[in-house]
Amino acid sequence: MTRHLLVIGAQRCGTTYLHDVLAEHPQVAMARPARPEPKVFLRPDPVDREAYVAEFFGHAGDAEVLGEKSTSYLEIPGVPDRVAAALGSPQILVQLRDPVARAVSNWSFSRDHGVESRPLTQALRADLEGAQEWDSSTSSVSPYAYVSRGRYVEDLARWVGRFDVRVQFLEELLTDSEVSAGLYRWLGVDDTFRPTLGDAPVNASTSVPETIDDELVAELRDHYRASDAALADLLRRDLPWHHLDRGAPEET
């Protein structure tokens, strides 16, 4: 029986690269078109599974897994209920990265799309100090949630325990071939297949990242300390960025 997979986030955590790792596998069909992201479960009307498959998976052939990547799903409270109503119990895949590096990448992405004009430090401090207003008619989630979006465990709590959720990290996907093997194994497809993408960034921002001063980096690390500890406890493992204390992250 065909199974469903949703890649639900987090934004600017290499999910486009992850999408391509999945799409390369001959037993996995990812939704087409991939851009813009389908965001089917953000639509106002109930989702009919047969119509959903017909709209996005006409190319699937005899694929065993039908996958959709829509990163906004992770952040929006009502989505898990809508997913369960339409698909039952799909597998849920979440990819994360160092939240400080993610914040820089998010700022660059917003600059690329003309929605951000502030310098990096100013924009990050504004989000660190409180919520920022945004026009919800222009995007499904805030383009300014540079810092708040990195408190991953707050959003994961809606999904973990309700679905079969796999959480993995960009830092490891790019450096350890066993991560993709483990991903395929979790999906129940041939885990001897190896993607040919290499470690080149996908969907990288073009805006040149600015340097974050050490003081702000330290503030951000402190800001994430409780949420990172809760995430490590939830996943029962260390986080790849726990060894980082200072310095501006690289943009990818």
C-alpha positions as CSV (number, residue, x, y, z in Angstrom):
1,M,0.0,0.0,0.0
2,T,1.3,3.5,-0.9
3,R,2.4,5.5,2.2
4,H,2.5,9.2,2.8
5,L,5.4,11.3,4.0
6,L,5.4,15.0,4.9
7,V,8.6,17.1,5.3
8,I,7.3,19.8,7.6
9,G,10.4,21.9,8.4
10,A,12.2,23.7,9.7
11,Q,12.6,26.6,7.3
12,R,16.2,27.3,6.1
13,C,17.4,24.0,7.5
14,G,18.4,22.5,4.1
15,T,15.0,21.0,3.4
16,T,15.3,21.7,-0.3
17,Y,18.5,19.6,-0.3
18,L,16.6,17.0,1.7
19,H,13.7,17.1,-0.8
20,D,16.2,16.2,-3.6
21,V,17.8,13.4,-1.5
22,L,14.3,11.9,-1.2
23,A,13.3,12.6,-4.8
24,E,16.4,10.7,-6.1
25,H,15.2,7.5,-4.6
26,P,13.3,5.3,-7.1
27,Q,10.8,4.2,-4.5
28,V,9.9,7.8,-3.4
29,A,7.8,10.3,-5.4
30,M,7.9,13.9,-4.2
31,A,5.0,16.2,-5.0
32,R,5.2,18.1,-8.2
33,P,5.5,21.0,-8.7
34,A,7.8,21.3,-5.7
35,R,7.9,25.1,-6.0
36,P,6.1,26.9,-4.7
37,E,5.6,24.4,-1.9
38,P,2.2,22.7,-2.1
39,K,1.0,23.8,1.4
40,V,-2.1,21.7,0.8
41,F,-3.0,21.5,4.5
42,L,-3.1,25.3,4.8
43,R,-6.0,25.5,2.4
44,P,-9.3,26.5,3.9
45,D,-11.3,23.5,2.6
46,P,-11.0,19.9,3.9
47,V,-8.4,17.9,1.9
48,D,-9.6,14.9,0.0
49,R,-6.8,12.3,-0.2
50,E,-7.7,11.1,-3.7
51,A,-7.8,14.6,-5.1
52,Y,-4.5,15.4,-3.3
53,V,-2.8,12.4,-4.9
54,A,-4.2,13.2,-8.3
55,E,-3.1,16.8,-8.1
56,F,0.5,16.3,-7.0
57,F,1.5,12.7,-7.7
58,G,0.4,11.9,-11.3
59,H,4.0,11.0,-12.0
60,A,4.4,8.6,-9.1
61,G,4.0,5.3,-11.0
62,D,4.7,2.4,-8.6
63,A,6.5,4.5,-6.0
64,E,5.9,3.2,-2.5
65,V,6.1,6.6,-0.7
66,L,4.4,9.8,-1.7
67,G,6.1,12.8,-0.2
68,E,5.3,16.5,0.2
69,K,7.7,19.2,1.5
70,S,5.9,22.2,3.0
71,T,8.0,23.7,5.8
72,S,5.3,26.0,7.1
73,Y,3.4,23.0,8.4
74,L,5.7,22.8,11.5
75,E,4.7,26.2,12.8
76,I,1.0,26.3,12.4
77,P,-1.1,24.8,15.2
78,G,-4.1,23.5,13.2
79,V,-2.1,21.5,10.6
80,P,-1.7,18.2,12.6
81,D,-5.5,17.8,12.8
82,R,-5.9,18.5,9.1
83,V,-3.2,16.1,8.2
84,A,-4.6,13.3,10.4
85,A,-8.1,13.9,8.9
86,A,-6.9,13.5,5.4
87,L,-4.0,11.1,5.5
88,G,-4.4,9.2,8.8
89,S,-0.9,8.5,10.1
90,P,1.7,9.7,7.5
91,Q,5.4,9.6,8.4
92,I,6.6,13.1,9.4
93,L,10.2,14.2,8.7
94,V,11.7,17.3,10.3
95,Q,15.2,18.6,9.5
96,L,16.9,21.1,11.9
97,R,20.2,22.9,12.0
98,D,22.2,25.2,14.4
99,P,19.5,27.8,15.2
100,V,22.0,30.7,15.0
101,A,23.1,29.6,11.5
102,R,19.4,29.2,10.7
103,A,18.6,32.7,11.8
104,V,21.3,34.2,9.6
105,S,20.1,32.1,6.6
106,N,16.5,33.2,7.3
107,W,17.6,36.9,7.3
108,S,19.4,36.4,4.0
109,F,16.4,34.7,2.5
110,S,14.1,37.5,3.5
111,R,16.6,40.0,2.0
112,D,16.7,38.1,-1.2
113,H,12.9,38.3,-1.4
114,G,12.8,42.0,-0.8
115,V,10.9,41.9,2.6
116,E,13.9,42.8,4.8
117,S,16.0,46.0,4.6
118,R,17.5,46.1,8.1
119,P,21.1,45.1,8.9
120,L,21.4,41.5,10.2
121,T,22.2,42.5,13.8
122,Q,19.3,44.9,14.0
123,A,16.8,42.4,12.6
124,L,18.0,39.6,14.9
125,R,17.9,41.8,18.0
126,A,14.3,43.0,17.1
127,D,13.1,39.4,17.1
128,L,15.1,38.5,20.2
129,E,13.4,41.3,22.1
130,G,9.8,40.5,21.0
131,A,7.3,39.6,18.3
132,Q,7.4,41.5,15.0
133,E,4.3,42.3,13.0
134,W,4.0,41.0,9.5
135,D,1.4,40.9,6.7
136,S,-0.2,37.4,6.8
137,S,-1.7,37.9,3.4
138,T,1.8,37.8,1.8
139,S,3.2,34.7,3.4
140,S,1.9,31.7,5.4
141,V,4.4,32.4,8.3
142,S,6.4,35.4,9.4
143,P,9.5,36.3,7.3
144,Y,10.9,37.9,10.4
145,A,10.9,35.0,12.9
146,Y,14.7,34.8,12.7
147,V,15.3,34.0,16.3
148,S,11.9,32.6,17.5
149,R,11.8,30.0,14.7
150,G,14.9,28.4,16.1
151,R,13.1,27.3,19.3
152,Y,12.3,24.1,17.6
153,V,10.9,22.0,20.5
154,E,7.9,24.3,20.9
155,D,6.6,23.4,17.4
156,L,7.7,19.8,17.5
157,A,5.5,19.1,20.6
158,R,2.4,19.2,18.4
159,W,3.7,16.4,16.2
160,V,5.8,14.1,18.4
161,G,3.7,11.4,20.0
162,R,0.9,11.8,17.5
163,F,2.7,10.7,14.4
164,D,5.8,8.6,13.4
165,V,8.3,11.5,13.5
166,R,11.9,11.5,12.5
167,V,14.1,14.4,13.4
168,Q,17.5,14.8,11.7
169,F,20.1,17.5,11.3
170,L,21.5,19.2,8.2
171,E,25.0,19.2,9.7
172,E,24.9,15.4,9.7
173,L,23.1,14.8,6.5
174,L,25.9,16.7,4.6
175,T,28.7,14.8,6.3
176,D,27.5,11.3,7.1
177,S,26.2,9.0,4.4
178,E,24.6,6.8,7.1
179,V,22.1,9.6,7.7
180,S,20.5,9.2,4.3
181,A,20.7,5.4,4.7
182,G,18.9,5.7,8.0
183,L,16.3,7.9,6.4
184,Y,15.6,5.4,3.7
185,R,15.5,2.6,6.2
186,W,12.9,4.6,8.3
187,L,10.8,5.0,5.2
188,G,10.9,1.3,4.5
189,V,12.6,1.6,1.1
190,D,16.0,0.3,-0.2
191,D,18.6,1.7,2.2
192,T,21.5,0.7,0.0
193,F,20.6,3.4,-2.5
194,R,22.9,6.5,-2.2
195,P,22.0,9.9,-3.6
196,T,24.4,11.6,-6.0
197,L,23.9,15.2,-4.9
198,G,27.1,15.6,-2.9
199,D,27.3,18.3,-0.3
200,A,26.6,21.4,-2.4
201,P,24.0,23.8,-0.8
202,V,20.6,23.8,-2.4
203,N,18.4,26.9,-2.5
204,A,21.2,29.0,-0.9
205,S,20.6,32.7,-0.3
206,T,22.4,35.2,-2.5
207,S,22.6,38.0,0.1
208,V,26.0,38.2,1.6
209,P,25.7,37.4,5.4
210,E,27.0,40.1,7.7
211,T,29.1,39.4,10.7
212,I,27.4,38.9,14.1
213,D,29.4,40.3,17.0
214,D,30.5,37.9,19.7
215,E,28.2,39.5,22.2
216,L,25.1,38.9,20.1
217,V,26.1,35.3,19.4
218,A,26.5,34.7,23.1
219,E,23.1,36.2,23.8
220,L,21.6,33.9,21.1
221,R,23.3,30.9,22.5
222,D,21.9,31.8,26.0
223,H,18.5,32.4,24.5
224,Y,18.4,28.9,23.0
225,R,19.9,27.1,26.0
226,A,16.6,26.0,27.5
227,S,14.9,25.1,24.3
228,D,18.0,23.2,23.0
229,A,18.2,21.3,26.3
230,A,14.5,20.4,26.0
231,L,15.1,19.3,22.4
232,A,18.1,17.1,23.3
233,D,16.0,15.6,26.1
234,L,13.1,14.9,23.7
235,L,15.3,13.3,21.1
236,R,17.5,11.6,23.7
237,R,20.7,12.7,22.0
238,D,23.2,15.5,21.9
239,L,22.7,18.3,19.3
240,P,25.3,18.8,16.6
241,W,25.9,22.5,17.5
242,H,26.3,22.1,21.3
243,H,30.1,22.5,20.9
244,L,29.6,26.0,19.4
245,D,30.1,28.9,21.8
246,R,31.2,31.8,19.7
247,G,31.7,33.1,16.2
248,A,29.5,33.9,13.3
249,P,28.0,30.9,11.5
250,E,28.6,30.2,7.8
251,E,25.8,30.9,5.4
252,T,24.4,28.0,3.3
